[in-house]
Amino acid sequence: MHSVAQAFQLLMNHLSTLGSQRMPLFDCLNLSLAEDVVADLDSPPFDKSLMDGYAVRATDVERGTVSLRVIDLLAAGQTPTKAIGPGEAIQIMTGAPLPLGADLVVKIEETTRDHEQVHIKTRCVTRGTNIVRRGVSARAGTVILHAGAKLSGLRIGILAELGQARALVHRRPTVAILATGDELVSVDTLPGPGQIRNSNEAMLVAQVQAMGAIPVPLGVARDNREDLRDKIQTGLRSDVLVLSGGVSAGMFDLVPNELREAGVQEVFHKVEMKPGKPVWFGIRDNTVADSKNSPATRLAARNYVFGLPGNPVSCLVCCELFVRTAIRRLLGEEPALPQSIEARLQQDFVAKRDRPTYHPALVTWTPAGPTVILVPWRGSSDLCGTVTANSMAFLSGQPKQYVAGESLSVISW
């Protein structure tokens, strides 16, 4: 059996980023850049006013209160047509280019206006005050965003400022989702004796969407080889196939064998953790003919396949740890591995686990830092017990009395 750290290492050894494509900027949220982005212009491209006020010469206002003749009005988007001479001012709006001769902008709140005269009421003689100089944010030719940067709303705004209407990004992976088991019925069905609703599919679809990938729900494969085999083949048309259930050691746990029959090579099966010990991961390398169907020219393609336990909390935890790591890697995000934070335990807790445990938890941010409560949870089938959880806290595999105030490593989901 592998440790979680070993499973992560095996996962990373077999994953690589997907191909890139140039996409409209509005479709790039949460995707990662596949190239450096360079400023094509200075930013800002000209000296401009930081305030509404009056563009003046510092030498004219160094004596304090002074009256100047207003010779023009300059709004954002306009080009200055007049230069400022001695005793003159130009009324200027925020963002407007600085006129020739001006080296200072006096805020409008520090002035009064009388027809064509403006009266400066305060001593404000420092050259450059209330002015944004050309190129202060970036110079043309400077790398502003590096390959691998994940595109938030802020960074998409930066790309827009840089004139990037389309960005070269790593494409979103498609993730087929297949639940297995004769006991599963659809979520809108009243379960009969021995049946349960298919909560894993809905949960995995939502998790995959939140990861920035494209979910492809395939419904339920029943516990017979023919149905499972057919649906696995359909799932292998996607970049990633995620199955839930059928990966343990029972009579009807058919998934590992059927995946091998489909040409999927096992990388690891069973990880020393709770919940989620039976988790399975494998790969399949394919050769796909090019558009001309030439046997001499082949394009390499790889499927990544996860077999997650059927119990919903095990499914949830394994998806957050392993599938999310894979999606990050395929999207070109760094770091791909889960990043934990340290949070102070709010209540005493007695751990009786025999394996390292990822316990559902509630993290709250306080002025003193994050705190964590381990939610009442009755095991891997108790999905409702996690209703208040927003994260999972790591507990060592040793029985231990955890005391309020001590620090725990926590991974948010």
N, C-alpha and C positions, 0 to 999 in steps of 0.2 A: 504494500500500500504506500502511496506517495504522500508526502507532507504537502500542505498548501503551497509552501514556497517552491517545492519541486514541481508541482503542477503548474504554477505560474511560469517557471523557467521553461518547461516543456512547451507550454502554450506559446510563449514569446519566440521560441526557437523555430516554430512552424508557421508563424504569421508574418505577413508583409502587407504593406499598404496596397490598396487597389489602384487601378489606373486612374488617370486624371481626365477631366473634361472642363471645357470653358463654359461657364453657366452665367445667365443673367444675374446681376447683383442681387435682385430681390429674391432669388431662389437659393442664396448661399448661406443663410443663417445656420450657424453651428457646424458648418463644414470647415475643413482645414485647407489652407493654401498649399498648392503644389509648386509654387515658385516664389522667389523674392519679389516684392513690389517696390519699385523705385519712384521717387517723386519726379514728375516730368517738368514741374515749375517750382520756383521758390514759393514758400508758403509763410505768410501771405505774399502775393506777387507784387505788392507795392506797399509803401508806407501808408498807413491809414489811421483814422481817428478811432480812439477807443471809447469816446464819449460824444454825446450831443453837446455842442458848445461853439467856441470861436477859435479858429486857427489864427495864431498871432506870431509875432517875433518876440523872443524873450527879451531882447534889448528894449522893446517898447513898454514892457510891463514891469521892469525891474524896480521902478520907483514906487510900486504899489498901486494905489487907485489912479486910474488913467482912463481917458476917453479916446476911442479909436473910431475911424470911419469904416463902416461896413461896405465893402465893394462887391460882394457876391454872396450867393447861397449855394452850397454844395451838398448834394444828397448822395447816399450810397448808390453806386452804379453809374454815376456821372464822372466825366473826366474834367479836371480843372482846366479852365481856359484863361485864368488871370493869375498873375504872381502878386504876392503881398509885398508892398513897399513900406517905408517908414510911416508910422501912424495909421496903418490900415489893418483891417481884420476881415476874415471871411467866415460867415456862419457855416458850420459844418455839422453833418449828422454822423452818427455812429456807423463805421464801416466805409465812409467816403475816403477817397484818396487824398493825401495831404497835398495842398497846393505848394507850388514853388515859393520859397522865401519863408515859409512857416517852419518853426522848430518847436512849437508848443501848442497844445490845445487847452484852453481854459473852459472848465465845465460851465454849462449854462446856468447852474445854480449859483455861480459866483459872479454873475453879471446882471445888469439891468439894461433894457433897450429903450432908446428914445429916438424914434424914426431911424435915421441913417447913422446914428451914433450908438456905440455900445460902451457901457461904463464897467470897467473891470474893478471889482470890489475887494479883491484880495491880492496879496503878494504871491505870485506863482511864477517863479523865474527859472526853474530847473528845465533846461532843454530836454526834450524828449518826453515830458510829462504828458500822459494820456494819448500817447502815440504808440502804435504797434509797428515796428520796423520790418521792412521787407526781409523775408527769409529767416525770421527769428524762430519759426516753428520747424522749418525744414528747408534745406537747399536742394535745388534741382540735382538729380543724380544720386541722392542719398537713399539708402535702403530704409524704408519706413516699416514695412512688415516682412518678416522672414517666412520662408517656407515652413509649414507646420503650424503656423498661427491659426487658432480656431476663431472663426469669424462671428463675433458678437455684434449686436446692433451698433456699438461704438465703432468697431473696426470696419463694418460695412460703411458707416458714415465717412471714415477716413478714406476708404477706397473710392467713394463717390467724389470726395474732394480732390483725389488724385486722378480723376477722369477715367476710372476703371469701371465702365458700364458692364463688363463681363469679367469674371475672375476665373483663373485656372485653379480648380479645387479637386481634391480626391472625391470621387463619386460616392454616393451613398450605397452601402451594400444592401442587397435584398436578403431578407431573413425569413425562410419558410418556417412555419410553426405548426407542429403536428402533435396533438395529444393522443395517447394510446390507452386502450382499456375498454372492455365490454361493459363496465359499470357506468360509463359516462353518458349523460344526456345533455341536451342543449340547455342553455341558461334560462330559457323561457318555458321549460317543461317541469312539471311537478314530478320529482323522482319517485319511482316505484320501489318495491322491496329490493334492497341491495344496490340501489343506484345512487349516484351523486351527480350534481351539476358540473359541467366542464368549466370550472373557474380558471384553470391554468391557462387555457387559450386566451381568454380575455386579459388576464394579468400579463402574460408574455407579450401580447400585441402592444399593450400600453407601455411596458418596459422598453421594448424595442423602438417604439416611436420616440420615447423620451431620450433614447440613446442617439437619435439622429439617423437611424437606419429605416428601411422600408419593410414593414411586416407583410408577410404573405400567409394568411391563415389557411390551413388545409383541412380543418375540421378534426375528426377522430378516426384513428385507425383501430379496428377491432383486434382482439387477441387471436388472430389467425394469420398464418404466414402470407397468404395470398394478398389480403387487404393491406397488411403492413408493407409488403414488398412493393406493391403498386404505388402506395403513397410516398414511400421513401424515394422511389424513382422520380416522382413529381417534385418532391422537396429538393432533390439534387440539381434541379434546374436553377436554383437560387445560389447566391454566394455562400450563404450559411443555412444550415438546417438545424433546427432546435426541436428535439422530441422531448416530451415529458411522459414519464412512466415506462415500465418495461425494461429497466436497466439493471435491476438487482439480480438475485440468484434463484428466483422462483420458477415454477413450471411454465408460467406464462410470460416470463420476462424474455421476450424474443428479440428485443431490439439489437443487442450487440451482435448476435449471430447474423441477423438479416442485414445489418450494416456491413459486416465482413463479406457477405455474399454479394453485396452491391459494389464491392471494390473499395470500401472505406477502410483505411489502415488505422488500427487503434494506436493512439499515442499514450493515453493513460485511462485507467478504469479503477475507480475507488480512490478516495482521498481521505486522509485522516482528519476529519472534521465533523462537526455536528451543528446543524442538520446538513445532509447532503452527501454522506459518505459514498453512495453508489455512482456519483457523477462520472460521465464517460465523455471522452473527447477523441476525435479522429479526423483524418484528412483523406481526401481523394484527389489525386492528380489526374487530369483529363487531357486529351488532345482533341482540339476542336478544329475542323477544317476551316480554311479561310473562305471568303465570300465567293471565290472562284472554284471552290471544291477541289483545289489542287492538293493531292496527297503529299506533295513535296514541301508544301508550306503549311506549317502547323502553328497554332497559337496555344500556349500553355494556359491552363485554367485550373484552379484548385477550389474544391469545396471544403468548408470547415463544418464539422458536424458535432453537435453536443447532444448527449443523452442525459437529460436531467431527471432526478427522482420525481415520482408522481405525487408524493405528498406536497401540498401547496407551499408550505413555508420552506421546505428543502428546495423546491423549484425556484422560489423567489430568491433565496440566498445564493444558490449556484448561478442563477442568471446574473445577479448583481456582481458577483465576484469574477466569474469566468467569461460569460457571454459579453458583459459590458467591456471587459478588458480587450476581448477580441475585436469588438466593434470600434473601440478607440484606436486600436492598432490599424485596422483596415482603413479608417478615416484619416490616418496620419496624425492623430493627436498624440502629444507628448506632455506628461508621462502617460503611458497606457495603463500601467498598473494602478490598482486602487490606492488612493491617498487618504490616510487616516488623520484624524485630529485627536488631541488629548482633551478629555472632558472629565470634570470632577463628579464622582458618584454622589448622588443626593441621598441615597438610603442604603443601609446595610443590605448585603445580599450573600446568601450561602450558595456556593456552586458545588454541585455533586457530580459534575460531568466526568466522563472517562476519556473524552477527546477534546481537543481545542474546539471551542464553541463560538459561533457568531449569533449572539442572543439579540432578538429584537429589542430595540431601545428607543427612547424619546430623548432627543437632544434639544436643549433650550439655551438660547444665547442670552447671557446676562451681562451687566456692566463689568463683572469680575471675570468674564470668560464663559466658555460653554460648560453646561452641566448636563448630566445624563441620569435617566431613570431606566432601569431594566424592567420592561413591561411584564405583567403576569402572563405567562406563556406555558402551555401544556404540551409542547412538542410539535413535531413537524407537520402534523395534520391540523393544528389549531390555527387556521388563518384568521379567524375572528379575534383571537387573542392578540393579534398584532395590530388591531385597528388604530391604536394611538401611536404606533411606531413610525419613525421617520429615518431610522438608521439601524445599524447593528453594532453591538459592542463585542469586542474580542475578549474571551475568557480563556485562560490557559486550561490545559486538559487535566489539571490537578484539582482535587477537592480543596476548596478554599473559602474562608470567611472574608468577603470583601467589606471594607469599612467605609462608611460615608466620609467623603472628603478625599479619598485616594483617587488616583488618575487611572482612566481606562482609555484604551485606543478605540476609536469609533469611526466607522465608515458610513457616510450618509448614502441614502438611496433616493 
